[in-house]
Amino acid sequence: MTADPTPTVATPQPDGGAEAEAAEATRPLDGQPRRRRVRLLVAIAALTLVADAVSKLVVVRVLADRDPVVLVRRVLDLQLTRNAGAAFSVGGGATLLLTLVAVAVVVAIARTAPRLTSTGWAVVLGLLLGGALGNLSDRLLRAPGPGRGAVVDWIHLAHWPVFNAADSAIVCGGVLAVVLSLRGVHATDPTVPTVPAVPAVPAARDRP
């Protein structure tokens, strides 16, 4: 029996390694959990903003032109003040600058939110965003004019400047941020690229 002299040529199989690596690089690592974190951030920011706005409306209506309302003698009272500065009445002569800083903070949080990898940091950024928007709305909408408006403060602790709910949210967010940082919890994953990877170009020998 004579063997077939025709050599057998192996059919080259497409190399899916480069395509698989590109797909893995561009695939969201935890898309659904990230969306949940963004929703949590937005919900906390919205609740903070609403609580701050409602409390200020009530305070302006109830406490205007009256003496402080003492809740705990020598510890806590409620009094209406107008603050042109930052939180806790700091920087009263830099209203416009503080408005720009608040806008920058809001933009930075909005850019960071889609890349969050920590639920704790979602809470932090939600508190910071809600507090920043609460005071920013006063600066934009209240007298004497846009960008120069005075923030409504109304909570007064003994030996402490008067503040509001937005200030409280910012401080709570800052404290939680310090705790998370000390524990080594990162807001985003530095190993994840911020832009999709470029698919590898097949070599000339692999092209049809």
N, C-alpha and C positions, 0 to 999 in steps of 0.2 A: 504494500500500500504506500503510495507516494504522498509525502507531506505537502501541504499547500505552501508554495514558496512565497506567497504574498504576505508581506509583514503586516502585523496587526498594529494599527496606529491608535493610541489612546485618545479619545475625544477630550479636549481640555474642558474642565468644569469651571464655570465662573467663580472667581474668588470673591466670596461675600464678606471677607474679613474687614476690608476698608469700609464697606457700606454699613456693616454691623457696628463698627466702632463709631462711625459718624452718627448713626441713629441713637446709639447709647449716649453719646455726648450731648445730643440735642434733646433727648427725652427728659421731661421734668422729673426730678428725683422723687418728689412727693406732692404732686399737683393738688390732690384733694385736700391733704392737711394744710398746705399753704393757703389755699382759698379759704379754709376755715379760720386760719389765723388772721387773714385780712378782714374777714367778716367780723371777727371778734374785735379787732382794732377799731373798725368803723363803728361798731355798736357801742363800745365804751366811749369813743370820742363823741358820738351823738348824744348819749345819755349825759355825759359831762357838760356838753354845750347847752343842752336843754335845761339841766338843773341850774346851771349858772345864770342863764338868761331869765328863767322864771324867778329865781331868788332875787335878782336885781330889780325886776319889775315890781315885785312885792315890796322890797325894801324902799325903793324910790317913792312908792305910793304911801307906805305906812310910816316911815321914819323921817320923811322930809319935814324940816322945821319943827323938830321936837328934840327933847333931851334923850340921851342914850337910854336904852332899855336894859336894865341890869338883870342878868340871868343868875349869875353867881357872884356875890359881892366880892370885889377886889380880885376877881379871877376872869370873868367873862361878861361882856356886855355887847349890845348891838348898837352901832351908830353909823349914820350915813356920812361918808366922805367921798370927795372926788379926787382921784389920783391921776396926775399927768405923767407919772413915772412908771417904773417897772413894778414887779411884784413887791409887796410890802413897802410901797411908797418910796422905792429907791430910784434915783435918777429922774427927778421931777423935771429937769430942764432938757431932756432928750426925748421928747415924745415922738417926733417924726423918726428919729433913728431907731427907737424901740419898735415902732410900727414896721419898719423895713426888716428888722431882725426877726420879728414874729412871722412875717411873710416867708422869710428864708427858712425858718424852722418848719413851717407847714409844708413847703415844697420838698425839703429834705426828707421829712417823714413819708410823704406821698411817694417819693422815689424809692425809699427803702422797703415800704410795705410789701410789694410783690415778692421780695427775696427773703422774707422772714423765715427762720427755721426754729424759732422758739416761741412757745405760747406765752411764757413770761414776758418776753420782750414785746409781744403784741399788746399785752396789758399796759406795759410801760409807755409805748408809743401812743396808744389810745388815750391814756391820761394826759400825756404831754400835748397831743394834738387837740383834744377837747379843751384843755386849759388855755392853750395858745389862741385857739379860735374864739374862745369866750372873751378874752381881753382884747383881742384884735377887733372883734365886732364893736366893742365900745369905742376904740380909737377911730374906727371908720365911720360910725353912725352917730356918735354923741357930740355935743358942743365941746369946743367952739367950731369944729369942722373936720372933714375927712382927713385922717392921718394925724390929727392933733387932738382928738377927742379924749376926754378924761374918763378913766375907768372908775366904775362904781365899786367902792369897798365898803364893807359893813360888819365884819366880824372883828372884835377887838378883845385880845387877851391881855392881861396885865403885863406891863413891861415888854410889849410886842407891838409892832406897827399893825394898823388896821389892814385886813385882807378880805378876800372873797372866795367863793367856791372854786373858781378857776385857779387861783393861786394855790389852794389846797391840793387840787388835782396835780398841778405841776410839781409841787413838793413831794407828794406821794409817789409820783412817777419817778422823780429823781432818786428818792430813797430806794425804791425797788430796783432801779437801774444799778445803783452801787452794790446792792446785795447780789444781783445776778452776775455782775462783773467780778466780784470777789469769789464767787463760786465757779468762775470760768465758763459761764454760759454766754455764748455768742448770739448776737441778734441775727446774723446771716452766716452762711457757710462760705468762708473765704476760698475754698477749693472749687466752688461751683462758678463757672464762667458767667459773666453778666450778659454776654452775647452768644448766640448759637455758634457752635463750631462749624468751620467751613468743611464740607465733605471732601474727602481725599480724591484727587484726580487720578484715574487709573493710568498705569504705565502704558507706554506705546505698544508693548507686546500683548497687553490685555485688551486693547481696543479692537473692535470688529473690523 
